[in-house]
Amino acid sequence: MKRKTIIFLTVAVALSLYSCNDKNKIDEHSSRNSLDWVGTYAGILDENSSTITLNGDGSYQIMQDFQEKSKGTVIWNKEGNKISLGEEKLFFYVGENKLGQLDKIAKKQDFPTKDLFAKIDLEITGTEWKLTELFGKKIPEIIENAFIKFEKDQRQVHGNGGCNRFMGQFNIAEDNQIRFGALASTKMFCKDAMKTESDLHKALSETVRYSIEENSLFLIDKANKKIAKFIRS
């Protein structure tokens, strides 16, 4: 009888522990685990056009008119389907390619009560783009290694101007708007490449929009002129 009691208690404790662990376990099919939520979302915040970027390291950044409004840490609820954005105290339901803003007093609801933020499709990321033209002129044949590459996470950009490597960040908004931040670069001297490199950095600083046509990427200035052309490598 004593042995049966011990076995019964052991099983009861095991079931209790399993139940507790199961309650604390995040559903593998939750938004956090099953959706590609890393990226930039565009919408309206405080009556202003805004973007919210969620990074793979758990950080976020809010931009308005290409100016940083705030940044911080993304906090997920235990179910893995809603987030709050640090000190901003903004709450969102995380869906497929969208964020649904929740009222502060309704943050436990399962549906958005305010504006939707749609994920911006970043066709430009994950591809190495080879530079072929600058300001309407083909680059010299001797320049073989000039390229640019965009990374979705952290919105990093890096490449080579024909001589020196460069790196930095880019920001995007709706309608293929894009801006490049300050770029860091190595300082080598290459006689045949310096003009191309200087023109590329000038083009990046003047870019306000991009377009993709078949396998070509164009950078466009505020006068709507195509000032740089790249092709998929």
C-alpha positions as CSV (number, residue, x, y, z in Angstrom):
1,M,0.0,0.0,0.0
2,K,2.9,2.3,0.9
3,R,4.6,1.6,-2.4
4,K,1.4,2.3,-4.4
5,T,1.0,5.7,-2.5
6,I,4.6,6.6,-3.4
7,I,4.1,5.7,-7.1
8,F,0.8,7.7,-7.2
9,L,2.5,10.8,-5.7
10,T,5.5,10.5,-8.1
11,V,3.1,10.4,-11.1
12,A,1.1,13.3,-9.7
13,V,4.2,15.5,-9.2
14,A,5.4,14.6,-12.8
15,L,2.1,15.5,-14.3
16,S,2.0,18.8,-12.3
17,L,5.5,19.7,-13.5
18,Y,4.6,18.8,-17.1
19,S,1.5,21.0,-16.8
20,C,3.5,24.0,-15.5
21,N,6.1,23.6,-18.2
22,D,3.5,23.3,-20.9
23,K,1.8,26.5,-19.7
24,N,5.0,28.4,-19.9
25,K,6.0,27.0,-23.2
26,I,5.6,29.3,-26.3
27,D,3.5,27.8,-29.0
28,E,5.7,26.7,-31.8
29,H,3.0,28.0,-34.2
30,S,2.9,31.4,-32.6
31,S,3.7,34.6,-34.6
32,R,7.1,34.8,-33.0
33,N,8.1,31.3,-34.0
34,S,6.3,30.7,-37.3
35,L,6.3,34.1,-39.1
36,D,9.1,36.0,-40.8
37,W,8.4,39.1,-38.6
38,V,11.9,40.7,-39.1
39,G,11.6,43.7,-41.4
40,T,10.2,47.2,-41.9
41,Y,6.5,48.0,-41.6
42,A,4.9,51.2,-42.9
43,G,1.8,52.9,-41.5
44,I,0.4,55.9,-39.6
45,L,1.6,56.7,-36.0
46,D,0.3,59.8,-34.2
47,E,-1.2,61.0,-37.5
48,N,2.3,60.9,-39.2
49,S,3.6,58.5,-41.9
50,S,6.0,56.2,-40.0
51,T,8.0,53.0,-40.3
52,I,8.7,50.5,-37.6
53,T,11.7,48.2,-38.1
54,L,11.9,44.9,-36.1
55,N,15.4,43.4,-36.1
56,G,16.4,39.8,-35.5
57,D,18.4,40.8,-32.4
58,G,15.1,41.9,-30.6
59,S,15.6,45.6,-31.2
60,Y,13.3,48.1,-33.0
61,Q,13.5,51.5,-34.5
62,I,10.7,54.0,-35.4
63,M,11.3,56.5,-38.1
64,Q,9.2,59.5,-39.3
65,D,10.2,61.4,-42.4
66,F,13.5,59.5,-42.3
67,Q,14.3,60.8,-38.8
68,E,14.6,58.5,-35.9
69,K,11.8,58.9,-33.5
70,S,12.7,56.2,-31.0
71,K,14.5,52.8,-30.7
72,G,14.6,50.1,-28.0
73,T,13.8,46.5,-27.3
74,V,10.9,44.5,-28.6
75,I,9.0,42.8,-25.7
76,W,6.9,39.8,-26.7
77,N,3.9,38.5,-24.7
78,K,4.1,34.9,-23.4
79,E,1.8,33.6,-26.1
80,G,4.2,35.0,-28.8
81,N,1.6,36.9,-30.8
82,K,1.8,40.4,-29.5
83,I,4.6,42.9,-28.9
84,S,5.2,46.1,-27.0
85,L,7.8,48.6,-28.0
86,G,9.8,49.6,-25.0
87,E,9.3,53.1,-23.5
88,E,6.9,54.0,-26.3
89,K,4.3,51.7,-24.7
90,L,2.9,50.9,-28.1
91,F,1.2,47.5,-28.5
92,F,0.8,45.5,-31.7
93,Y,-0.7,42.2,-32.8
94,V,1.8,40.5,-35.0
95,G,0.2,39.0,-38.2
96,E,1.4,37.7,-41.6
97,N,3.3,40.7,-43.1
98,K,1.5,43.2,-40.9
99,L,1.3,44.8,-37.4
100,G,-2.0,45.7,-36.0
101,Q,-1.8,48.5,-33.4
102,L,-3.8,47.9,-30.2
103,D,-5.1,50.6,-27.9
104,K,-3.1,50.8,-24.7
105,I,-6.2,49.8,-22.7
106,A,-7.0,47.0,-25.1
107,K,-3.5,45.4,-25.4
108,K,-4.9,42.0,-24.4
109,Q,-7.3,41.8,-27.4
110,D,-6.6,39.5,-30.3
111,F,-7.4,42.0,-33.0
112,P,-6.2,45.5,-34.0
113,T,-8.2,48.4,-32.7
114,K,-6.2,51.1,-34.5
115,D,-4.0,51.4,-37.6
116,L,-2.4,48.6,-39.6
117,F,1.3,48.6,-40.5
118,A,2.1,46.7,-43.7
119,K,5.4,45.0,-44.2
120,I,7.5,46.6,-46.9
121,D,8.7,44.0,-49.5
122,L,12.4,44.5,-49.7
123,E,13.2,43.0,-53.1
124,I,16.6,44.7,-53.0
125,T,17.9,42.6,-50.0
126,G,19.9,39.4,-50.1
127,T,21.3,40.1,-53.6
128,E,24.7,41.4,-54.7
129,W,24.1,44.2,-57.2
130,K,26.9,44.9,-59.7
131,L,27.4,48.5,-60.7
132,T,27.2,49.1,-64.4
133,E,26.3,52.8,-64.9
134,L,26.6,56.1,-63.0
135,F,24.9,59.4,-64.1
136,G,24.0,57.9,-67.5
137,K,27.5,56.7,-68.3
138,K,28.8,53.1,-68.3
139,I,31.6,52.6,-65.8
140,P,35.1,51.8,-67.2
141,E,35.7,48.1,-68.1
142,I,38.7,48.1,-65.8
143,I,36.3,48.5,-62.8
144,E,35.1,44.9,-62.2
145,N,34.4,44.7,-58.5
146,A,32.1,47.6,-57.8
147,F,28.8,46.4,-56.2
148,I,26.3,47.1,-53.4
149,K,24.4,44.7,-51.2
150,F,21.5,45.3,-48.8
151,E,20.8,43.2,-45.7
152,K,17.2,43.1,-44.3
153,D,18.2,42.7,-40.7
154,Q,19.5,46.0,-39.2
155,R,19.0,47.6,-42.6
156,Q,22.8,47.3,-43.3
157,V,24.3,48.1,-46.7
158,H,27.8,47.3,-47.8
159,G,29.8,47.1,-51.0
160,N,32.8,48.1,-53.0
161,G,33.3,51.3,-55.0
162,G,35.9,49.8,-57.3
163,C,38.7,50.2,-54.9
164,N,37.5,50.6,-51.3
165,R,34.9,48.7,-49.3
166,F,32.1,50.7,-47.7
167,M,29.4,50.0,-45.2
168,G,26.6,51.8,-43.4
169,Q,22.8,51.8,-43.0
170,F,19.8,52.6,-45.2
171,N,16.3,53.5,-44.3
172,I,13.2,52.9,-46.4
173,A,9.5,54.0,-46.6
174,E,6.5,53.3,-48.8
175,D,6.7,53.7,-52.5
176,N,10.3,52.5,-52.7
177,Q,11.6,55.6,-50.9
178,I,15.1,55.1,-49.6
179,R,17.9,57.1,-47.9
180,F,21.5,56.1,-47.1
181,G,23.1,57.1,-43.9
182,A,26.8,58.1,-43.4
183,L,29.0,55.4,-45.0
184,A,32.3,54.2,-43.5
185,S,35.0,53.3,-46.0
186,T,38.5,52.0,-46.3
187,K,41.1,54.5,-47.5
188,M,43.1,52.8,-50.2
189,F,44.2,54.6,-53.4
190,C,43.5,53.1,-56.8
191,K,44.4,55.4,-59.7
192,D,41.8,54.0,-62.2
193,A,38.9,53.7,-59.7
194,M,38.8,56.9,-57.7
195,K,36.5,58.8,-60.1
196,T,34.0,55.9,-60.2
197,E,34.1,55.6,-56.4
198,S,33.5,59.3,-55.9
199,D,30.6,59.3,-58.3
200,L,29.0,56.2,-56.6
201,H,29.1,57.9,-53.2
202,K,27.7,61.0,-54.7
203,A,24.8,59.0,-56.3
204,L,24.1,57.3,-53.0
205,S,23.9,60.6,-51.2
206,E,21.4,62.0,-53.8
207,T,19.2,58.9,-53.9
208,V,15.6,59.3,-52.7
209,R,13.9,56.3,-54.4
210,Y,14.8,53.0,-56.2
211,S,13.1,50.8,-58.8
212,I,13.7,47.3,-60.0
213,E,13.2,46.5,-63.6
214,E,13.7,42.8,-64.5
215,N,17.3,42.1,-63.2
216,S,18.3,45.8,-62.9
217,L,18.3,48.0,-59.8
218,F,18.1,51.8,-60.4
219,L,18.7,54.5,-57.9
220,I,16.7,57.7,-58.5
221,D,17.2,61.3,-57.4
222,K,14.7,63.9,-56.4
223,A,14.4,65.1,-60.0
224,N,13.2,61.5,-60.9
225,K,16.4,60.8,-62.8
226,K,18.1,57.4,-62.8
227,I,21.5,58.2,-61.5
228,A,22.9,54.7,-60.9
229,K,22.2,51.3,-62.4
230,F,23.1,47.8,-61.0
231,I,22.5,44.3,-62.3
232,R,22.0,41.1,-60.3
233,S,25.3,39.3,-60.0
